[in-house]
Amino acid sequence: MTENLELSAEAQNLLFRDARTANTFSDEPVTDEQIAAIYDLVKYAPTAMNTQPLRIVLVRDGEPRERLLKHMADGNRDKTANAPLVAILAADTDFHEHLGRTFPHFPGAKDLFADDAAREQAAKFNATLQAGYFFLGVRAAGLAAGPMGGFDAAGIDADFFDGTTLKSLIVVNIGKPGDNPWYDRLPRLAHDEVVLEA
């Protein structure tokens, strides 16, 4: 199947076949320059009406990391404590305030998101699309991404985002894999089980 893709086999392996969710990390730091390069690549992810609601909150060491750890599920706490960098991926529910700049050809775009509940749903959906690209960007930088849903979202929102329009979606550990970082690769569903004809 490799010959049917434009991307080189090496890049395919880096982004997909060899990429894994790391459970341990080395001590090698993740730099601001790496994160900037990742964002510069993944900012082109598709979102409805170019809404771009994803916000990435970097949590390094010290007091912010301690605050985050108390909201993580037991099974995620140690690896989050030991990752070189942790990012909280959040959705900005006031994304519509930027539409005059990001969707300029439609002056009425902001007005389509007047309903708070519908706007929050759109923010979370589109930010999740962007999050998938973010994980690929982390892999493209030669790093491992460990996305997790096991955390107290309300607690993180209250602790990190009080008074803002951000809602947490995913917490992701980022870094170079450490010792014994992987579990055995689990089976994937076959093409014919997933790809169906209408």
SEKEDO-376338 format. One record per residue: residue in one letter; x, y, z negated of N, C-alpha, C in turn. Coordinates in Angstrom, 1 decimal. Layout:
   rest      n.x      n.y      n.z     ca.x     ca.y     ca.z      c.x      c.y      c.z
      a        X        Y        Z        X        Y        Z        X        Y        Z
...
***
This chain:
   rest      n.x      n.y      n.z     ca.x     ca.y     ca.z      c.x      c.y      c.z
      m      0.8     -1.2      0.0      0.0      0.0      0.0      0.8      1.3      0.0
      t      2.1      1.2     -0.4      3.0      2.3     -0.6      3.1      3.1      0.8
      e      3.1      2.3      1.9      3.4      2.9      3.2      2.2      3.8      3.6
      n      1.0      3.6      3.0     -0.2      4.4      3.4     -0.2      5.8      2.6
      l      0.8      6.1      1.8      0.7      7.3      1.1      1.9      8.2      1.5
      e      1.6      9.5      1.5      2.6     10.5      1.9      3.7     10.7      0.9
      l      3.4     10.5     -0.4      4.3     10.7     -1.5      5.4      9.6     -1.5
      s      6.6      9.9     -1.7      7.7      8.9     -1.7      7.4      7.8     -2.7
      a      7.9      6.6     -2.5      7.8      5.5     -3.4      8.3      5.9     -4.8
      e      9.4      6.6     -4.8     10.1      7.0     -6.1      9.1      7.9     -6.9
      a      8.5      8.9     -6.2      7.6      9.8     -6.9      6.3      9.1     -7.3
      q      5.9      8.1     -6.5      4.7      7.3     -6.9      5.0      6.6     -8.2
      n      6.1      6.0     -8.3      6.5      5.3     -9.5      6.6      6.2    -10.7
      l      7.2      7.4    -10.5      7.4      8.3    -11.6      6.0      8.8    -12.2
      l      5.1      9.1    -11.3      3.8      9.6    -11.7      2.8      8.6    -12.1
      f      2.9      7.4    -11.5      1.9      6.4    -11.7      2.3      5.0    -12.2
      r      3.1      4.3    -11.4      3.3      2.9    -11.7      4.2      2.7    -12.9
      d      5.3      3.5    -13.1      6.2      3.4    -14.2      5.8      4.3    -15.4
      a      4.9      5.2    -15.2      4.5      6.1    -16.3      3.7      5.4    -17.3
      r      3.9      5.7    -18.6      3.2      5.0    -19.6      2.9      6.0    -20.7
      t      2.0      5.7    -21.6      1.7      6.4    -22.8      2.7      6.0    -23.9
      a      3.5      6.9    -24.2      4.6      6.6    -25.2      4.0      6.7    -26.6
      n      4.5      5.7    -27.5      4.1      5.7    -28.9      5.2      6.1    -29.8
      t      6.4      6.1    -29.2      7.6      6.7    -30.0      8.3      7.6    -29.0
      f      9.1      8.6    -29.6      9.8      9.6    -28.8     11.2      9.7    -29.4
      s     12.1     10.1    -28.4     13.4     10.5    -28.8     13.5     11.9    -29.5
      d     14.6     12.3    -30.0     14.7     13.6    -30.6     15.0     14.7    -29.6
      e     15.1     14.3    -28.3     15.4     15.4    -27.3     14.2     16.4    -27.3
      p     14.5     17.7    -27.4     13.4     18.7    -27.4     12.8     18.9    -26.1
      v     11.6     19.3    -26.1     10.9     19.8    -24.9     11.0     21.3    -24.9
      t     11.5     21.9    -23.8     11.8     23.3    -23.8     10.7     24.1    -23.3
      d     10.7     25.4    -23.6      9.7     26.3    -23.0      9.8     26.4    -21.5
      e     11.0     26.2    -21.0     11.2     26.2    -19.5     10.6     25.0    -18.9
      q     10.6     23.9    -19.5     10.0     22.7    -19.0      8.4     22.9    -19.0
      i      7.9     23.4    -20.1      6.5     23.7    -20.1      6.0     24.7    -19.0
      a      6.8     25.7    -18.9      6.5     26.7    -17.8      6.5     26.1    -16.4
      a      7.5     25.2    -16.2      7.6     24.6    -14.9      6.4     23.6    -14.7
      i      6.0     22.9    -15.7      4.8     22.0    -15.7      3.6     22.9    -15.3
      y      3.4     23.9    -16.1      2.2     24.7    -15.8      2.2     25.3    -14.4
      d      3.4     25.8    -13.9      3.5     26.3    -12.6      3.1     25.3    -11.5
      l      3.2     24.0    -11.8      2.9     23.0    -10.9      1.4     22.7    -11.0
      v      0.9     22.6    -12.2     -0.5     22.0    -12.4     -1.6     23.1    -12.4
      k     -1.2     24.4    -12.3     -2.2     25.4    -12.3     -3.1     25.4    -11.1
      y     -2.7     24.6    -10.1     -3.5     24.4     -8.9     -4.6     23.3     -9.0
      a     -4.8     22.8    -10.1     -5.8     21.8    -10.3     -7.2     22.3     -9.9
      p     -8.1     21.5     -9.3     -9.4     22.0     -8.9    -10.3     22.2    -10.1
      t    -11.0     23.3    -10.0    -12.1     23.6    -11.0    -13.2     24.2    -10.2
      a    -14.5     24.0    -10.7    -15.6     24.6    -10.0    -15.5     26.1    -10.1
      m    -15.7     26.7     -9.0    -15.6     28.2     -8.8    -14.3     28.8     -9.4
      n    -13.3     28.0     -9.4    -11.9     28.4     -9.8    -12.0     29.0    -11.3
      t    -12.8     28.3    -12.1    -13.0     28.8    -13.5    -11.8     28.7    -14.4
      q    -10.9     27.6    -14.2     -9.7     27.5    -15.0     -9.9     27.7    -16.5
      p    -10.7     26.9    -17.1    -10.9     27.1    -18.6     -9.9     26.5    -19.5
      l     -9.0     25.7    -19.0     -8.0     25.0    -19.8     -7.1     26.0    -20.5
      r     -6.9     25.8    -21.8     -5.9     26.5    -22.6     -5.0     25.5    -23.3
      i     -3.7     25.8    -23.3     -2.8     24.8    -23.9     -2.1     25.5    -25.1
      v     -2.3     24.9    -26.2     -1.7     25.5    -27.5     -0.6     24.5    -27.9
      l      0.6     25.1    -27.9      1.8     24.3    -28.2      2.0     24.3    -29.7
      v      2.2     23.1    -30.3      2.4     22.9    -31.7      3.8     22.3    -31.9
      r      4.7     23.1    -32.4      6.0     22.6    -32.6      6.2     22.1    -34.1
      d      7.2     22.4    -34.7      7.4     21.8    -36.1      6.9     22.8    -37.2
      g      7.1     22.4    -38.4      6.8     23.3    -39.5      5.3     23.3    -39.9
      e      4.9     24.5    -40.4      3.5     24.6    -40.9      2.4     24.3    -39.9
      p      2.6     24.8    -38.6      1.5     24.4    -37.6      1.4     22.9    -37.4
      r      2.5     22.2    -37.4      2.4     20.7    -37.2      1.8     20.1    -38.4
      e      2.1     20.5    -39.6      1.5     20.0    -40.8      0.0     20.2    -40.8
      r     -0.5     21.4    -40.4     -1.9     21.7    -40.3     -2.6     20.7    -39.3
      l     -1.9     20.5    -38.2     -2.5     19.6    -37.2     -2.6     18.1    -37.7
      l     -1.5     17.7    -38.4     -1.5     16.3    -38.8     -2.7     15.9    -39.7
      k     -3.1     16.8    -40.5     -4.2     16.5    -41.4     -5.6     16.2    -40.7
      h     -5.6     16.6    -39.4     -6.8     16.4    -38.6     -6.7     15.2    -37.7
      m     -5.5     14.5    -37.6     -5.3     13.4    -36.8     -5.8     12.1    -37.4
      a     -6.4     11.2    -36.6     -6.8      9.9    -37.1     -5.5      9.2    -37.7
      d     -5.7      8.2    -38.6     -4.6      7.5    -39.2     -3.7      6.9    -38.2
      g     -4.2      6.3    -37.2     -3.4      5.6    -36.2     -2.6      6.5    -35.3
      n     -2.9      7.8    -35.3     -2.3      8.8    -34.4     -1.3      9.7    -35.2
      r     -1.4      9.6    -36.6     -0.7     10.6    -37.4      0.9     10.5    -37.3
      d      1.4      9.3    -37.4      2.9      9.1    -37.4      3.5      9.5    -36.1
      k      2.9      9.1    -35.0      3.5      9.4    -33.7      3.3     10.9    -33.4
      t      2.3     11.5    -33.9      2.1     13.0    -33.7      3.2     13.7    -34.6
      a      3.4     13.2    -35.7      4.4     13.8    -36.6      5.8     13.8    -36.0
      n      6.1     12.7    -35.2      7.5     12.5    -34.7      7.7     12.9    -33.2
      a      6.7     13.4    -32.5      6.8     13.8    -31.2      7.6     15.1    -31.1
      p      8.4     15.3    -30.1      9.1     16.6    -30.0      8.2     17.8    -29.9
      l      7.1     17.6    -29.2      6.1     18.7    -28.9      4.8     18.1    -28.9
      v      3.8     18.8    -29.4      2.4     18.4    -29.3      1.6     19.5    -28.7
      a      0.7     19.2    -27.9     -0.1     20.3    -27.3     -1.6     20.0    -27.6
      i     -2.3     21.0    -28.0     -3.8     20.9    -28.1     -4.3     21.4    -26.8
      l     -5.0     20.6    -26.1     -5.7     21.0    -24.8     -7.1     21.4    -25.2
      a     -7.4     22.7    -24.9     -8.7     23.2    -25.3     -9.4     23.9    -24.1
      a    -10.7     24.0    -24.3    -11.5     24.7    -23.2    -11.9     26.1    -23.7
      d    -11.7     27.1    -22.9    -12.1     28.4    -23.3    -13.6     28.6    -22.8
      t    -14.5     28.7    -23.7    -15.9     28.8    -23.4    -16.3     30.2    -22.9
      d    -15.3     31.1    -22.9    -15.6     32.5    -22.3    -14.8     32.6    -21.0
      f    -14.5     31.5    -20.3    -13.8     31.5    -19.0    -14.4     32.5    -18.0
      h    -15.7     32.7    -18.1    -16.4     33.5    -17.1    -16.0     34.9    -17.2
      e    -15.3     35.4    -18.2    -14.8     36.7    -18.3    -13.7     37.0    -17.3
      h    -13.1     35.9    -16.8    -12.0     36.1    -15.8    -12.5     35.9    -14.4
      l    -13.7     35.6    -14.1    -14.2     35.3    -12.8    -14.0     36.5    -11.8
      g    -14.1     37.7    -12.3    -13.9     38.9    -11.4    -12.5     38.8    -10.8
      r    -11.6     38.2    -11.4    -10.2     38.1    -10.9    -10.0     36.8    -10.2
      t    -10.5     35.7    -10.8    -10.2     34.3    -10.2    -11.2     33.9     -9.1
      f    -12.4     34.6     -9.0    -13.3     34.3     -8.0    -13.9     35.6     -7.4
      p    -13.0     36.4     -6.9    -13.3     37.8     -6.6    -14.3     38.0     -5.4
      h    -14.4     37.0     -4.6    -15.3     37.2     -3.4    -16.8     37.1     -3.8
      f    -17.1     36.7     -5.0    -18.5     36.5     -5.4    -18.7     37.4     -6.7
      p    -19.1     38.6     -6.5    -19.2     39.5     -7.7    -20.2     39.1     -8.7
      g    -21.2     38.3     -8.4    -22.2     37.8     -9.4    -21.8     36.5    -10.1
      a    -20.6     36.0     -9.9    -20.2     34.7    -10.5    -20.4     34.7    -12.0
      k    -19.9     35.7    -12.7    -20.0     35.7    -14.2    -21.4     35.6    -14.7
      d    -22.4     36.2    -14.0    -23.8     36.1    -14.4    -24.4     34.7    -14.3
      l    -23.8     33.8    -13.5    -24.3     32.5    -13.5    -24.0     31.7    -14.7
      f    -23.2     32.2    -15.6    -22.8     31.5    -16.8    -23.3     32.2    -18.1
      a    -24.5     32.8    -18.0    -25.0     33.6    -19.1    -25.5     32.6    -20.3
      d    -25.9     31.4    -19.9    -26.4     30.5    -21.0    -25.2     29.9    -21.7
      d    -25.1     30.0    -23.0    -23.9     29.6    -23.8    -23.7     28.1    -23.7
      a    -24.8     27.3    -23.9    -24.7     25.9    -23.9    -24.2     25.3    -22.5
      a    -24.8     25.9    -21.5    -24.4     25.4    -20.1    -22.9     25.9    -19.8
      r    -22.5     27.0    -20.3    -21.2     27.5    -20.1    -20.2     26.7    -20.8
      e    -20.5     26.3    -22.1    -19.6     25.4    -22.8    -19.4     24.0    -22.1
      q    -20.5     23.5    -21.6    -20.5     22.2    -20.9    -19.6     22.4    -19.6
      a    -19.7     23.4    -18.9    -18.9     23.7    -17.7    -17.4     23.9    -18.1
      a    -17.2     24.6    -19.2    -15.8     24.8    -19.7    -15.2     23.4    -20.0
      k    -15.8     22.6    -20.7    -15.3     21.3    -21.1    -15.0     20.4    -19.9
      f    -16.0     20.4    -19.0    -15.9     19.5    -17.8    -14.7     19.9    -17.0
      n    -14.6     21.2    -16.7    -13.5     21.7    -15.8    -12.1     21.7    -16.5
      a    -12.1     21.9    -17.8    -10.8     21.8    -18.5    -10.3     20.4    -18.6
      t    -11.3     19.4    -18.6    -10.9     18.0    -18.6    -10.3     17.7    -17.2
      l    -10.8     18.2    -16.1    -10.2     18.0    -14.8     -8.7     18.5    -14.8
      q     -8.6     19.7    -15.4     -7.2     20.3    -15.5     -6.3     19.5    -16.4
      a     -6.8     18.9    -17.4     -6.0     18.1    -18.3     -5.4     16.9    -17.6
      g     -6.2     16.3    -16.7     -5.6     15.2    -15.9     -4.4     15.6    -15.1
      y     -4.5     16.8    -14.5     -3.3     17.3    -13.8     -2.2     17.6    -14.7
      f     -2.5     18.1    -15.9     -1.4     18.4    -16.9     -0.6     17.2    -17.2
      f     -1.3     16.0    -17.4     -0.6     14.8    -17.7      0.3     14.4    -16.6
      l     -0.1     14.6    -15.3      0.7     14.3    -14.2      1.9     15.2    -14.1
      g      1.7     16.5    -14.5      2.8     17.5    -14.5      3.8     17.1    -15.6
      v      3.4     16.6    -16.7      4.3     16.2    -17.8      5.2     15.0    -17.2
      r      4.5     14.1    -16.5      5.2     13.0    -15.9      6.2     13.5    -14.9
      a      5.8     14.4    -14.1      6.7     15.0    -13.0      7.9     15.6    -13.6
      a      7.9     16.1    -14.8      9.0     16.6    -15.5      9.9     15.6    -16.1
      g      9.6     14.3    -15.9     10.3     13.2    -16.5     10.1     12.9    -17.9
      l      8.9     13.4    -18.4      8.5     13.3    -19.8      7.4     12.3    -19.9
      a      7.1     11.8    -21.1      5.9     11.0    -21.3      4.8     11.8    -22.0
      a      3.6     11.6    -21.6      2.5     12.2    -22.3      1.7     11.1    -23.0
      g      1.3     11.4    -24.3      0.5     10.5    -25.1     -0.8     11.2    -25.5
      p     -1.8     11.2    -24.6     -3.0     11.9    -24.9     -3.9     11.1    -25.9
      m     -4.5     11.8    -26.8     -5.3     11.2    -27.9     -6.6     11.9    -28.1
      g     -7.6     11.1    -28.3     -8.9     11.6    -28.7     -9.2     11.4    -30.2
      g     -8.3     10.7    -30.9     -8.6     10.3    -32.3     -8.2     11.5    -33.2
      f     -9.0     12.4    -33.4     -8.8     13.6    -34.3    -10.1     14.2    -34.6
      d    -10.1     15.0    -35.6    -11.3     15.8    -36.1    -11.3     17.1    -35.3
      a    -12.1     17.1    -34.3    -12.2     18.3    -33.4    -12.7     19.5    -34.1
      a    -13.8     19.3    -35.0    -14.3     20.4    -35.7    -13.3     21.0    -36.6
      g    -12.4     20.1    -37.3    -11.4     20.6    -38.1    -10.3     21.4    -37.4
      i     -9.9     20.9    -36.2     -8.9     21.6    -35.4     -9.5     22.9    -35.0
      d    -10.7     22.9    -34.6    -11.3     24.2    -34.1    -11.3     25.2    -35.2
      a    -11.7     24.8    -36.4    -11.7     25.7    -37.6    -10.4     26.1    -38.0
      d     -9.4     25.3    -37.9     -8.0     25.6    -38.4     -7.2     26.4    -37.4
      f     -7.4     26.1    -36.1     -6.5     26.7    -35.1     -7.3     27.8    -34.3
      f     -8.6     27.6    -34.1     -9.3     28.4    -33.2    -10.4     29.3    -33.8
      d    -10.4     29.4    -35.1    -11.4     30.2    -35.8    -11.4     31.6    -35.2
      g    -12.6     32.1    -34.9    -12.7     33.5    -34.4    -12.4     33.6    -32.9
      t    -12.2     32.5    -32.2    -11.9     32.5    -30.8    -13.0     31.7    -30.0
      t    -12.9     31.7    -28.7    -13.8     31.0    -27.9    -13.3     29.6    -27.4
      l    -12.3     29.1    -28.1    -11.6     27.8    -27.7    -12.3     26.7    -28.4
      k    -12.4     25.5    -27.7    -12.9     24.3    -28.2    -11.9     23.2    -27.9
      s    -11.4     22.4    -28.9    -10.4     21.4    -28.6    -11.0     20.2    -27.9
      l    -10.2     19.7    -27.0    -10.6     18.5    -26.1     -9.7     17.3    -26.4
      i     -8.4     17.5    -26.3     -7.5     16.4    -26.3     -6.2     16.9    -27.0
      v     -5.6     16.0    -27.8     -4.3     16.3    -28.4     -3.3     15.4    -27.7
      v     -2.2     16.0    -27.2     -1.3     15.2    -26.4      0.2     15.3    -27.0
      n      0.8     14.2    -27.3      2.2     14.2    -27.6      3.1     14.2    -26.4
      i      4.2     14.9    -26.4      5.0     15.1    -25.2      6.5     15.0    -25.6
      g      7.2     14.2    -24.8      8.6     14.1    -25.0      9.2     12.9    -24.2
      k     10.5     12.7    -24.4     11.2     11.6    -23.8     10.9     10.4    -24.7
      p     10.6      9.2    -24.1     10.3      8.0    -24.9     11.4      7.6    -25.8
      g     11.1      7.1    -27.0     12.1      6.7    -27.9     12.3      5.2    -27.9
      d     12.6      4.6    -29.1     12.8      3.1    -29.2     11.5      2.4    -29.1
      n     11.4      1.3    -28.3     10.2      0.5    -28.2      9.0      1.3    -28.0
      p      8.9      2.2    -27.0      7.9      3.1    -26.9      6.6      2.6    -26.3
      w      6.6      1.4    -25.7      5.4      0.9    -25.0      4.8     -0.4    -25.6
      y      3.5     -0.5    -25.5      2.9     -1.8    -25.6      2.9     -2.5    -24.3
      d      2.6     -3.7    -24.2      2.6     -4.4    -22.9      1.5     -3.7    -22.0
      r      1.9     -3.7    -20.8      0.9     -3.1    -19.8     -0.4     -3.9    -19.8
      l     -1.5     -3.3    -19.9     -2.8     -4.0    -19.9     -3.3     -4.0    -18.5
      p     -4.2     -5.0    -18.2     -4.7     -5.2    -16.9     -5.5     -4.0    -16.4
      r     -5.5     -3.8    -15.1     -6.3     -2.8    -14.4     -7.4     -3.5    -13.6
      l     -8.5     -2.8    -13.5     -9.6     -3.4    -12.6     -9.1     -3.4    -11.2
      a     -9.6     -4.4    -10.4     -9.3     -4.5     -9.0    -10.0     -3.5     -8.2
      h     -9.4     -3.2     -7.0    -10.0     -2.3     -6.0    -11.5     -2.6     -5.8
      d    -11.8     -3.8     -5.5    -13.2     -4.2     -5.2    -14.2     -4.0     -6.4
      e    -13.7     -4.0     -7.6    -14.5     -3.8     -8.7    -14.8     -2.3     -9.0
      v    -14.0     -1.4     -8.4    -14.1      0.0     -8.6    -14.6      0.8     -7.4
      v    -14.1      0.5     -6.2    -14.4      1.2     -5.0    -15.6      0.5     -4.3
      l    -16.7      1.2     -4.3    -18.0      0.6     -3.8    -18.4      1.4     -2.6
      e    -19.2      0.8     -1.7    -19.8      1.5     -0.6    -21.2      1.8     -1.0
      a    -21.7      3.0     -0.6    -23.1      3.5     -0.9    -24.0      2.8      0.0
***
